[in-house]
Amino acid sequence: MSSNPTLNHPPSSPTSTSISPSEKPAEPAPLKSYLTVFGSTLIFYASFGLMSSFGFFQDYYSREFLPSSASSSIAFVGTLQMGLTNAMGALSGALCDRFGIKYLLLSSGFGTTVSLLMLSFVEPGQFWLVFLTQGFLMGVSISFGVQPALTVVGQHFKERRGLALGVVSMGSAMGGIGFPVMLGQVIPRWGFGGALRLAAVKVVVCYSIALCICTSKPIRSSTCKDHTFRVDFGGFMDPQYAVLCVGTWFAILGLWLPAYYVKTYADNIHPGNNVSKYFLCMMNGSSMLGATLGGLLGDRIGRFNLLWPVTFLSGCLCLFLWLLSTNLTTLIFFVCAYAFFSSNVNTLPTSIIGQITPDDKFGARTGAFYSVITISSLIGTPIGGALIVDEHVREGYRWLILFSGTALIVGSIFMLGSRTLHGKDSRRRREMEIS
């Protein structure tokens, strides 16, 4: 039970009162809730886990598969994946609210599997085919799995929503470890194509299990009598929602830069080291722990109370630990600490939206929120890459690191503003109830 009911429980909403108690779906049985969390974790493993593994693809493409393509061009494949996942969030969230999760998971699983199989037949050097299959097709397909997986977990959990979403996000980190390890072991024996086909089998297994055990609560209220659905941007009329979106927009602008560039930084500044190849696994392992503990702590002290400090600390780690690092030991500590804190920048906004949004609009408004974030997720990495003056000297990365840390700190300031607005709104509602 939360120790701060003011900041942890969703306030009553005029919108939510339009649904009578008899029209609200019944609370699901606990077993169904836990199975849904497990199924959603598998979805994140097979979808977001592939995106979290892009550091492996970036390195392999640069060295073996696409050696004539610029590193920034290859990086944009991963950036496009992330951008499309966010951009399609409003649509997939609204569809999940209205029709449930089954058809969306079928579409996502089929599209992700097909994109992996198509990628397995691409010949080396064909950048545009990689861009279309892994960047575009896989990005669109993943979007219809990630957002619905978050939505159905949010429907099942209220008091422990932060912890539940933190557990689901572990799937991304586990996939970010599992896929690179598997690909690294299989490629020397079966080749790149064979390894991707094996990855496609893993995706099919994960989605098949999730389809059998995930349950959703599609809304069938008096406000939704027909078979239409709508993308809901009405949340931006709420100042706390809008300011939170601005803060997350700035945070995402700098969030992914360490994940994309810290290995390149280590390889160029400390040539011949045998540690940087493990950075991706270190980051995913630390983020797995951070997201779970962050979700648990957020449910205890308030998700608003936790989001802005971890975002601020993530920025400070960039500005003081990464920027000033002179040896691999400091860099390893930065990689682990940054991943631990920054993992919550991804997971906590979703559970916070659930606090300030009526249940029947949770998916649509979460999707609308992240569709706006698309812009920063698309431009952050290219801007950071353009700020590298000379990739062979430590000082050449200075502006990239400053940009990443500053964006996170600016985001944390807006997040603090959203938390302040939420506190004032909660106090006003309590005073109205007392009077």
Protein Blocks (a to p, Z undefined) as FASTA:
>chain_A
ZZblklmpccddfklmmpcfklpccdddfklmmmmmmmmmmmmmmmmmmmmmmmmmmmmm
mmmmmmmbcfklmmmmmmmmmmmmmmmmmmmmmmmmmnojmlmmmmmmmmmmmmmmmmmm
pcehilmlmmmmmmmmmmmmmmmmmmmmmmmmmmmpmklmmmmmmmmmmmmmmmmmmmmm
mmmmmmmmnojmlmmmmmmmmmmmmmmmmmmmgccdddfdfklmblcdcddfklmmpmkl
mmmmmmmmmmmmmmmmmmmmmmmmmmmmmghiaklmmmmmmmmmmmmmmmmmmmmmmmmn
opklmmmmmmmmmmmmmmmmmmmpcbfklmmmmmmmmmmmmmmmmmmmmmmmmmmgcfkl
mmmmmmmmmmmmmmmmmmmmmmmmmmpmblkbfklmmmmmmmmmmmmmmmmmmmmmmmmm
mmmmmmmmmmmmmZZ
